[in-house]
């Protein structure tokens, strides 16, 4: 399991100037690698591999002084990033995707990565040499430790929490609020706990989510709150002269406002996921498998869906479950809001988003729409749970013949009631 730790770093003015020069060089290197691959395919119909481009980089470092000024590890990682972009493009072409996503020309980049190498160290007790990976941090007795950057020296870093695991690579990122170091470490996998307490959530835009226990979490609407000040900053930016220092300062102010809004959203999502797992003593969390990339195409709901960031919420649920040994699963969202959680009867008329209460015409159950959907999500997960293990992908299986033999009108009723009466959950 890999885990990334983010720490703020504070380079000096001279170090910051060097870092900006390296970013410009790496951007040109990525564009040159992209152009090399494009020309080779258009003229000869051949694909250029990352290994071939690394050999050309070795020749360029011997020939040009500006190539030797930049650490080679950063240049290799930049070529690997380009190779990864082309691999994704070829994979999408092979699948026949509508959007192939050809790697674009980069105007600028804001991050540089280097991998930590291993070196031989003599063991004093045995007298044998061992390969040990270099540690990027030098601890001090002051507030700031030191981050070892190749060909730059040591940079101040504030480690507000200890580093865990074996460091593999380091990425320096430039944001509007300053520089940050992302240190990726290798950690042992956490064993999964036995699933005993499960909870399901139904996400929305009116309320951020509703649990299967009926509890709701308000939607803070971060972008809606920041929209007024964002409009003011954008108007001020439009009045500034192109290329002036005042325009650069206003651009930084606008970028800082966007970053603060994103940080507020991440802070809320992180605390909410931790609350669902730890504060409520649940070790299984179930949600819908929503295709948010298609949902944001709705021109009436696109801004609200982007603001709640469901994809980020699901991603953090999976990451925290993997880190702490819990379980996170997603089920098919089909008809979770249109089916009664008590009798399993589907509503004869499709309920619009304006209807916030589910009234079942078969059994007379009246329940909050989102609470009813959360219960159905939990029942779908329980239907896929067979008493031995949780399967990786949970989708509702429909067996109409078995449902008819048992006297049910719909296959959904069979699986929902079988999940409720199952002693496994």
N, C-alpha and C positions, 0 to 999 in steps of 0.2 A: 504494500500500500504506500502510495506517495502522498505527501502532505506539504503544502507550501506555506511558509511563514513570511509575512510582510512586515518590514521595519522601515521607518523613515531614516534617510541618510542625509548628511549635511556636508556636501563638498565645498571647498573653498572657491573663491572666484576664479583662480587659475585652473583648478581642477574642473570646474564647470565649463570653462571655455574649451578645455581639451575634450570633455565628454560631448559637447555639441559638435565639435569637429569630427569626432568618431561617428556620431549619429549620421552626419552628412555623408561620410565615406561609406558607411554600411548601406545607406539608402542607394547610393550610386552603384554599389556592388550588387545589390539585389536586382536593380533595374538592368544592369549589364548581364547578369546571369539569366534574367528573363528574356532579354533581347537575343542572347546567344542561343537559347533553346528555340525561340520563335524562328530565327533565321535558318537554323539547322533543319527544322521541320518543313519550312516553306521551300527551301532550295533542294535539299537532299532527301526529305521525307524520313529523317532519322530522329530518334530521341536522344538527347544528351543526358547522361546520368550525372548524379551528384559527384561520383568519384572522378569523372573526367574533369569537371569544373574545379574540383579541389586540386588536381594536378596543375591546371592552368593557374590557379592561385599561387601555388608554390613557385612557378616560373615568374609570375608577376612580382612576388615579394623579393626575388633575387635581382630583378631588373629595376624596379621603381622604389624610390625612397619613401614616398607617401604610403605605400602599402606596408612597409616595414614599421611605420610609426604606430599602426593599429595592431592590437593583439591578434594573433592568428586564430586563437580559439573563438573570438567574436566573429571573425570573418567566416570560419567554418560553420558556425551556427547560423549565420545569415544565409549561406548557401543551402544548408539543410532546411531552413524555413521556406526558401523558394522551391526546393524539391518537394516538400510536403504540399505546397499549394498546387503544383502540377500533378502530383499523385491524386489529389482530390478531384482535379479537373478530369483526368483520365478515367477515374472511377465513375464519375457522374456521366461521362460520355458512354461508358460501357453499359451503364444501367439504362440509358436512354432518357435521362431526366430532361425536363422542359428547359430548365436553366442550367447551363453547363458551368458557368462561373469561371471563365478564363482569367488567370492571374493578371491583375491590372498593374499599370505603371504607378509606382509609389512616388508621391510628391515629397513625403517625409516619413520618417519612422520615429517612434518615441521610446524604443526599448532596445537594449543590447544584452545578449546572453552569452555566457561562457560556461563550459563544463569543467568541473574540478578534476584534475588529473591525479593519478596515483604515483607515488614515489617509493623507493626502497628504503626501509629503515631497519637497522640492525637491532635485534632483540638482545638486550644485555644478559638476560637470564639463560637463554638457549644459545646465543651466539649466531643464530641464523637470521637471514634477511627476510623481511616481510614487506609486502606491498600494502601501503597505507595511503588512503585518500587524504589530500591536504585539506585542512580546515580553513574556511574563509574568514573566520572571526578571531581577532586577538583581543582577549579580555584585559580590561584595565581596572584600576581601582577608582576611576572617576565615573561620572554619569554616563559618558559615551564610550562604547567600545570602538574597535577599529575594524573596518571591512577591507580586506586585501583585494585590490583591483589590479589586474595585470597591467604593467607598464604605466601605472598611474600612482601607485603607492597605497597608502592607507587612508581611508575616508571615514569620517565620524559616522557612527551608526548608533541609534538609540534602540536597544533591545528591551522592550517593555515586557517581554515574556521569554522564557528560556527556549533555546533551540533544541529540538528533539530529533533523534534518529541520525542517520548517516547522510550528510549533505552531498547532493549529486551535482547540482548546477545552480548558478546565480543569475538573476536577471535584474538589470538596473532599468527602472521605468521613470520617465519624466512626465509628471502631471502638472496641472495648474497650481496645485498647492505645494509642489516641491518634488524632490527625488525620493524614490522608494526602492528598496532591495527586496526582491522575491527570491527566497532561498528554498529550493525544493529538496526535501529529505526523504529517504527511504525508511519506512517504519514497518515492523512486523504486522501482519494481518491480525485484526481483532476477531476472535472466535464469536460466532453468532450465538445469542442467547436463545433459550427455548421460548417460542411465542406463547405468551399467556394472556396478555391484555392488549386488545386491538381497539383502534379508533379510526374512523373514517372522516374525511373532510370533503366538503363541497365548496369549491372556490367560486367567487362571484365578484361583481363590481359594486353593487350596493353595499353589501358586507364583504369584507375580504374573504372570510370563510365561515362556514357553519359546520360544527362537528356533529357526529352521530348521537351525541348526548344532548344536543339542542343548544349548546353554547355558541355564541356568535363573537366574531372579532371585527371591530369596526375598520373600515377602509380609511386610512389617513389621507389618501389622495395627495401625495407629495407634489406631483407635477401641477395639479390644479392650484395648490397653495402657492407654488413658486411662479405661476404663470404671469401674475401681474408684474412682479419685479423683473422677470425675464423679458417681458414686452418693453419695459423701460430701458433695460440694457441694450436690447436690440435696436431700439430707436436711436439711442445715443451713439451706437456703433455706426449706423447708417449716415450720421451727420459728419463723421470724422473723415479727413482727407486720406485718400489711399496712400499707403507707404509712410505715413507720419507716425511719430512716436506716440501721439495721443491715441491714434487708432490701435496701436499695439497694446497700449495699456487697457483700452476698453475691451479688446479681444480677450485679454487675460482676465479681466473682471467677469466677462460673460462666461468664459470657460470655468472659472472658479465657482460661479453660481450653479452651473450644470453639475459640477462634481459634488458640490454639497448636497444637491437634491438626490443624486445617485447614492451618496453615502448614507443619507437618512433612510432611503429605501432598503439598502443592504442591512443596516443596523436593525430595522424593524423585522425583516425576514429572518435574520439570524436568531434574534431573541424569540420570535414566534415558534420557529422550528424546535429550538431548545426547550421551550415551554411545553410543546405538545409531547415531547419524548420524556423529559426528565421531571418537570413539575407535576405532570399528570400521571406519572408512573406507567406509561405505555411503552411497550417494546415492539409494537406493530403499528405502522401508519399506512393507511390506504387512501389513494386519491385517484382521480380520473386521468386517463391518458389522453390529454387534450392536444390537438394540433394547433398550437397558437399561431404558427406562421400563416395558416389559412384564415384563422379567426380575425386577425388584425386587418384583413382586407375589407371588412365591413366598415363602410365610411362613417356609420353612426356610432360605432363602438370602438373604433381603432385606438383612439386616444386613451380611453378608459382601460382597455385591455393592456395597452403598452405600459400604462402607469402602474397597474398592479403587478406586472412582471411575474406571471404564473410560471413561466419556464424557469426563471431563477429560483422560485420557491420550490419547485419539484427537484431541481438540481441540488439545492442545499439539503432537502430532505434525504435524498440518496447519499450525499456525502457524509452527513452526520450519522446516518444509519450505518454506513460502512466504517466510520471512525469509531463508533461506540459499540458496535456489534448488534445493532437493532435491525429491524426489518422494515423495508419500504417497498410497496408494490402499487402498481397502477392497473386499473381495470378499464374495460371498454365503456365509454360514457353513453352509449346508446340507450335511450329511453329511461335514464335514471331519474329524470324529472317528470316523466310522463306516466310512471308506474306507481301504483299504490304500494307502500311498504308493508301494509297490513295483510292485504289479500292477494297482492300480485297482479291485480287487474289493471290493464293499461287504459288510460283515459281515452274515450272514443273521439274526443276533440283535442287537437294539439293545443297545449297551453302556451300562450304568448308570455313574453318576459314581463309584461305589465301585471300579470296575475301572480301574486306573491303567496297565495294560499292554495294548497292542493285539497280539493274536496272530492272524495271518491264516491261515485254514483252506485257502486256495488255494495260496499260495506258501511258507507256513511262516515268514514274516517276524515277528519278535518285536521290538517297539519300544515305547518309552515313549509313552503315549497322547498327551500334549501335543506331543512331538516329531513324532509322526506327523501330527498335525493341522497343525502349523506347516509341514511339508513340503507337505501338500495345499494350504494357503493360498498358498504360493509357486508351486506348479504351476498353480493356478487363475489367478493373476496372469500367469504366463508364457503360459498358453493364450490370454489376452485380448491379449497383446502381439504385434503383427503385424509387427514389424521396423521400423516407421516412427515410431510414436509411441505413447504410453500414452493410452488413452481415459479420459475423466473418471470414468465409473462402470463398474466391472469386475464383470460377472456371467457365470457360466458358461453358454455357449450349448450347447444339446443338439441334435445332429443324428443321430437314430436311424438314418435310412436310410444315411448315409455310414458309420456305425459298423458296420452290418450288412454292407455291401458289403466292408469291410476285414476281416471275420471277428471283430470284437469282440462280446462278449456285451452289454456295457453301453456307453452313450455316454460315461460318465466315463472309461473306459479310452482312448478315442480322444483326448480332449483332454489327458489327463494325459501320455500317451506322446508326443503331438505336441509338448507343451511341453518335455519332457525332451530330445528330439532336436532341438529348434529351435536353430539357431546364433545366434539373436538374444539369448538370455539364458542 
